[in-house]
C-alpha cells in the first residue's frame, strides 16, 4: 500500500509539473524577448533582424529587443547566447559563417552550434558579391584575376573579422583561382573603407552591396549563387567565370537564421517558428528583402537544423584544407 501510495504521489507530482510547464508555455511570452545579434549595427544581418523584429513584436504582443554583440567573426555573440536560459526569451539571430565556419577557425570557441542551440527557422538566403573600390584598375573577374596574378599579395580585401564568411569565403575563392591576396580584418563595418579606396575588395552581402553599387560608390565583379541577381541582371555569377568557384552557392551564399539555446521547450520553438514564418511571408517583408537581392525562405526548424549540419561539415573540411585558424 505504501508503495502504491508513493507511486500515486509521484505520478500526481509529475502531472502537476507537466501541467505547470504547459501553462507557462501557453502564456508565452509574458515579457520582452532578447535577440542576440553577433554583428555590429548597419551590416546585413542587423538590417534583416530589425526588419523581422519590428513585425514580430506586435505578433507576440511583447517587445523584441535586438542586442548587438559583435566581435571575433561573430564568436562573441554566439558564446553569450549559448549560455542564456533556454526559456524562449533569449534567441540568437545569426548567419552561416558564425555557425558553420567560426567554430573551426577558433579552437578556443566556447560554443558548439550543433549541441548548444536549437534551430527555429531560416529567414532567407543571401548572395555575396565581390565588390571593388572604384580606384581598382580592374572592372571584371577576368581583369581582376589577371592583375592579381601579376601582382601577388598586392591586392587586399576586407572582412568582418578573422573567421568570418567574407574572410574564409574569399580565401577559398583565391585558393581555387591560384592567386594570393592580403587579408585586412575589420572590427567595424568595412564598407566605407572600400568606397574610400582604403581597401581594394570585399566579399559583401547583397543587402548592403546593392545600394552602393547602384549609387556608383563601388563596382561589382561577380555574385555568388547559381543565378544572377534580378536587381543586377548584368552582373555575372562566380560560376559563370569558372564552374568550380561556387557550385550552387556553397561557397559564396549565406543564410540568416534564428536559434534558441539547447533545452528550449518544443512548444516555444513551434510558437516562434509559426510567428516568424508568418512575418517572413508578409508581402511587404518579401518585397523589401528581394530589393536587397535576398531570397526569403521561412523554413521549418528541421530544415535549418539539417542545413546547419551539412554546412558545418563542408566548412570544416575547407578550413582544414586552407589551414585557417586563430590561436
C-alpha positions in Angstrom: 0.0 0.0 0.0 2.8 2.4 0.9 4.5 1.7 -2.4 1.3 2.2 -4.3 0.7 5.5 -2.4 4.2 6.7 -3.2 3.7 5.8 -6.9 0.4 7.7 -7.0 2.0 10.7 -5.3 4.9 10.7 -7.8 2.5 10.4 -10.7 0.5 13.3 -9.4 3.6 15.4 -8.8 4.8 14.7 -12.4 1.3 15.6 -13.7 1.5 18.9 -11.8 4.9 19.8 -13.1 3.8 19.0 -16.7 0.6 21.0 -16.3 2.6 23.9 -14.8 5.1 23.8 -17.7 2.2 23.6 -20.2 0.5 26.6 -18.6 3.8 28.5 -18.6 4.3 27.8 -22.3 0.7 28.6 -23.0 1.2 32.1 -21.5 4.4 32.6 -23.5 5.6 35.3 -23.9 4.8 37.5 -20.9 7.9 39.7 -21.1 10.3 41.1 -23.7 12.3 38.8 -25.9 16.0 39.5 -26.4 17.7 38.6 -29.7 21.5 38.4 -29.6 23.0 39.6 -32.9 26.7 38.8 -33.2 27.3 41.7 -35.6 27.5 45.5 -35.4 24.6 47.8 -36.3 24.3 48.6 -40.0 25.5 45.3 -41.6 23.3 42.9 -43.5 22.2 40.7 -40.5 21.4 43.8 -38.4 19.2 45.2 -41.1 17.2 42.0 -41.5 17.0 41.3 -37.8 15.4 44.7 -37.2 13.1 44.3 -40.1 11.8 41.0 -38.8 11.9 42.1 -35.1 9.7 45.1 -35.7 6.9 42.9 -37.1 7.4 40.0 -34.7 6.9 42.3 -31.7 3.2 43.0 -32.4 2.6 39.4 -33.4 3.8 38.2 -30.0 2.5 41.1 -28.1 5.9 41.8 -26.5 8.9 43.9 -27.3 11.6 42.2 -29.4 15.0 43.7 -28.5 18.0 43.4 -30.8 21.2 43.1 -28.7 24.3 43.7 -30.9 27.3 41.7 -29.6 30.0 41.9 -32.4 33.5 40.6 -32.4 35.7 37.7 -33.4 33.8 36.9 -36.5 30.6 36.6 -34.6 32.0 34.2 -31.9 31.5 36.6 -29.0 27.8 36.9 -29.6 27.3 33.2 -30.2 29.1 32.4 -26.9 26.9 34.7 -25.0 23.7 33.3 -26.5 24.8 29.7 -25.8 24.9 30.4 -22.0 21.5 32.1 -21.7 18.5 30.4 -20.1 16.5 28.2 -22.6 13.2 29.8 -21.8 12.2 31.3 -25.2 13.2 34.8 -24.0 16.7 34.6 -25.3 17.3 34.0 -29.0 20.2 34.2 -31.5 19.8 35.8 -34.9 22.9 34.6 -36.8 24.4 33.6 -40.2 26.0 30.6 -41.7 29.5 31.9 -41.2 29.1 32.2 -37.4 27.6 28.7 -37.0 29.5 26.8 -39.7 32.9 28.5 -40.0 33.9 30.3 -36.9 34.0 27.2 -34.6 36.5 25.6 -36.9 38.7 28.7 -37.1 38.8 29.5 -33.4 40.0 26.4 -31.3 39.1 28.5 -28.2 35.4 28.8 -29.2 33.2 28.1 -26.2 30.1 27.1 -28.2 29.2 24.1 -30.3 26.5 25.1 -32.8 25.2 21.5 -33.2 24.9 20.9 -29.4 24.3 24.3 -27.8 21.4 25.5 -29.9 18.1 24.5 -31.3 17.1 25.7 -34.8 13.9 27.9 -35.0 13.8 28.9 -38.7 15.8 30.0 -41.6 14.8 33.5 -42.6 16.5 33.8 -46.0 19.3 33.0 -48.4 21.8 35.8 -49.2 24.3 36.0 -52.0 27.6 37.7 -51.6 29.2 40.0 -54.2 32.8 40.5 -54.8 32.9 44.3 -54.8 35.9 46.6 -55.5 36.8 50.2 -54.9 36.3 52.4 -57.9 40.0 53.1 -57.8 40.8 49.5 -58.6 42.4 49.0 -62.1 40.1 46.2 -63.0 36.4 46.0 -63.8 35.6 42.3 -64.2 36.6 38.9 -62.7 38.9 38.3 -65.7 40.7 41.6 -65.3 40.9 41.1 -61.5 42.5 37.6 -61.7 45.0 38.7 -64.4 46.0 41.7 -62.2 46.3 39.6 -59.1 48.5 37.0 -60.8 50.8 39.8 -62.0 50.9 41.4 -58.6 50.8 38.6 -55.9 49.9 39.8 -52.5 49.4 43.4 -53.6 45.6 43.2 -53.8 44.0 43.3 -50.3 40.5 42.6 -49.2 38.4 43.4 -46.2 36.4 41.1 -44.0 34.1 41.3 -40.9 36.9 39.7 -38.9 39.1 36.6 -39.0 37.0 33.5 -39.4 34.0 35.4 -40.8 32.3 34.2 -44.0 33.8 37.1 -46.1 37.2 36.1 -44.9 37.2 32.3 -45.4 34.9 32.6 -48.4 37.4 35.0 -50.2 40.3 32.8 -49.2 38.6 29.8 -50.7 37.9 31.6 -54.0 41.5 32.9 -54.1 42.8 29.4 -53.4 40.8 27.9 -56.3 41.9 30.7 -58.6 45.6 30.3 -57.7 46.0 33.9 -56.6 47.5 35.5 -53.5 45.5 38.2 -51.7 46.2 40.1 -48.4 43.5 39.9 -45.7 42.5 43.0 -43.8 40.1 42.1 -40.9 37.8 44.7 -39.6 36.2 45.1 -36.2 33.7 47.6 -37.6 31.9 47.8 -40.9 34.4 47.8 -43.8 32.1 49.2 -46.5 33.1 52.8 -46.1 36.8 52.0 -46.5 36.1 50.1 -49.7 34.2 53.1 -51.0 37.2 55.4 -50.0 39.7 53.0 -51.6 41.5 52.2 -48.3 41.0 48.5 -49.2 40.6 47.0 -52.6 37.9 44.3 -52.3 35.2 43.0 -50.1 33.0 39.8 -50.3 29.9 41.8 -49.3 26.4 40.7 -48.6 23.9 41.8 -51.3 21.9 43.7 -48.6 24.5 46.4 -48.2 26.3 46.0 -51.5 23.5 46.6 -53.9 22.7 50.2 -52.8 26.4 51.2 -53.0 26.7 49.6 -56.5 23.6 51.3 -57.8 24.7 54.7 -56.5 28.1 54.2 -58.2 30.1 54.2 -55.0 31.7 50.8 -55.7 31.8 48.4 -58.6 30.9 44.7 -58.6 32.9 41.9 -60.2 30.7 38.9 -59.6 27.9 37.5 -57.4 27.7 34.1 -55.7 24.8 31.7 -56.2 23.5 29.6 -59.1 21.7 32.5 -60.8 22.2 36.2 -61.4 20.5 38.7 -59.0 17.4 40.3 -60.5 18.4 43.7 -59.1 21.7 43.5 -61.0 20.9 41.4 -64.1 24.2 42.3 -65.9 26.4 41.1 -63.1 27.8 37.5 -63.8 28.0 34.8 -61.2 31.2 33.3 -60.0 30.3 30.0 -61.7 30.0 31.8 -65.0 33.6 32.8 -64.7 34.7 29.3 -63.5 32.4 26.4 -62.7 34.2 25.2 -59.6 34.3 28.6 -57.8 30.9 28.5 -56.2 28.8 25.4 -57.2 25.2 26.1 -56.2 26.3 29.0 -54.0 28.0 26.6 -51.5 31.0 29.0 -51.1 29.6 32.4 -51.5 26.0 32.2 -50.4 24.9 32.5 -46.8 21.7 32.3 -44.8 20.2 34.1 -41.9 18.5 32.0 -39.2 17.1 32.2 -35.7 18.2 29.8 -33.0 17.4 29.2 -29.3 19.6 27.8 -26.6 19.5 24.0 -26.3 16.8 22.9 -23.9 14.2 25.4 -25.1 10.8 23.6 -25.0 9.3 22.2 -28.2 6.1 24.2 -27.7 8.1 27.5 -27.6 10.1 26.6 -30.7 6.9 25.8 -32.5 5.3 29.1 -31.5 8.3 31.1 -32.5 8.6 29.2 -35.8 4.9 29.9 -36.6 5.0 33.6 -35.9 8.4 34.3 -37.5 7.5 32.4 -40.7 4.3 34.5 -40.9 6.4 37.6 -40.7 8.8 36.4 -43.5 5.7 35.6 -45.7 4.3 39.1 -45.4 4.3 40.8 -48.8 5.9 43.9 -47.5 8.8 41.9 -46.0 9.2 39.7 -49.1 9.4 42.8 -51.3 11.8 44.5 -49.0 14.1 41.5 -48.8 14.1 41.0 -52.6 15.1 44.6 -53.2 18.3 43.7 -51.4 18.9 40.7 -53.6 17.8 38.3 -50.9 15.6 35.2 -51.2 13.1 34.9 -48.4 12.5 31.4 -47.1 10.9 31.0 -43.7 11.5 27.3 -43.2 10.8 24.6 -40.7 13.1 24.2 -37.7 14.1 20.8 -39.1 15.2 22.3 -42.4 17.5 24.8 -40.7 19.0 22.1 -38.4 19.8 19.8 -41.4 21.3 22.7 -43.4 23.5 23.7 -40.5 24.8 20.2 -40.1 25.7 20.0 -43.8 27.4 23.4 -43.8 29.3 22.7 -40.6 30.8 19.6 -42.2 31.5 21.4 -45.6 33.3 24.4 -44.0 35.2 22.2 -41.5 36.9 20.5 -44.4 37.7 23.8 -46.2 39.1 25.4 -43.0 41.3 22.4 -42.5 42.5 22.4 -46.2 43.4 26.1 -46.0 44.8 25.9 -42.5 42.8 28.9 -41.4 42.9 29.3 -37.6 43.3 31.8 -34.8 45.2 30.7 -31.7 
